[in-house]
Amino acid sequence: MALVCSLICHADNISTEDKVKAAYLYNFAKFIKWPGPTFIHEKSPLLIGVMGDDSFADKLGPLTSRTVRNRPFEIKKLKTSKQAQTCHMVYINTSSSAELSNILEQLKARPIITVGDNNKFAAQGGIIQFIKIRDRLRFIINLDAAKINQVQIDAQLLSLATELLETKE
C-alpha cells in the first residue's frame, strides 16, 4: 500500500492522510472482485463516488490517470444514496450515525464497496472502515457486509486488515 502513495504524493496541496486514503482506495480496487454483470464491458470505468465531502473527491483527481485491470477510474461527487447506486466503490464521509445507517441500507445487497472513517462504520454495515492506530491509517473489513454486497475481497487484502468482522455461524 505504501508504494502507491507515491502516485499521489506529487500533489503538494493534499494532506498526508488524504494521500494515504487515496492510495488505499486505489489498492482496494486491485484486490476486489465484483460480480460478472457489474461492468457493461471490459474497459468500463471503475466509478468511485464520494458522499459528504466534495473536497475529498477533488483530491482523488490523480486516480483518474490510473487504471486497474484496464479500467480507468472515474470520480463522482454524490449528493444522494440513489446516485451512489451506480458506483463500484463509495467513500462515505458523515458524522451522523442515522444518516450513515440510511445510506448503507440503500446500498445494501448491491455490488458496491462502501468505505468510510466514521468510528462505527463497519459495525453499522460498511465494508471497509479507516481507523487510526498510533497516527497511522489502517482499516477494518466487514466480511459479512462484503458477502451481502456480493463482492469478493482477495486474501492478500484481508491479511492487511487490522480487524475482520464476521459473524461466526
Secondary structure, DSSP 8 states (H G I E B T S, - for coil): -HHHHHHHTT-TTS-HHHHHHHHHHHHHHHTEE--GGGSSSTT--EEEEEES-HHHHHHTGGGGG-EETTEEEEEEEESSHHHHTT-SEEEE----HHHHHHHHHHHTTSS-EEEE-STTTTTTT-SEEEEEETTEEEEEEEHHHHHHTT-EE-HHHHHH-SEEE----
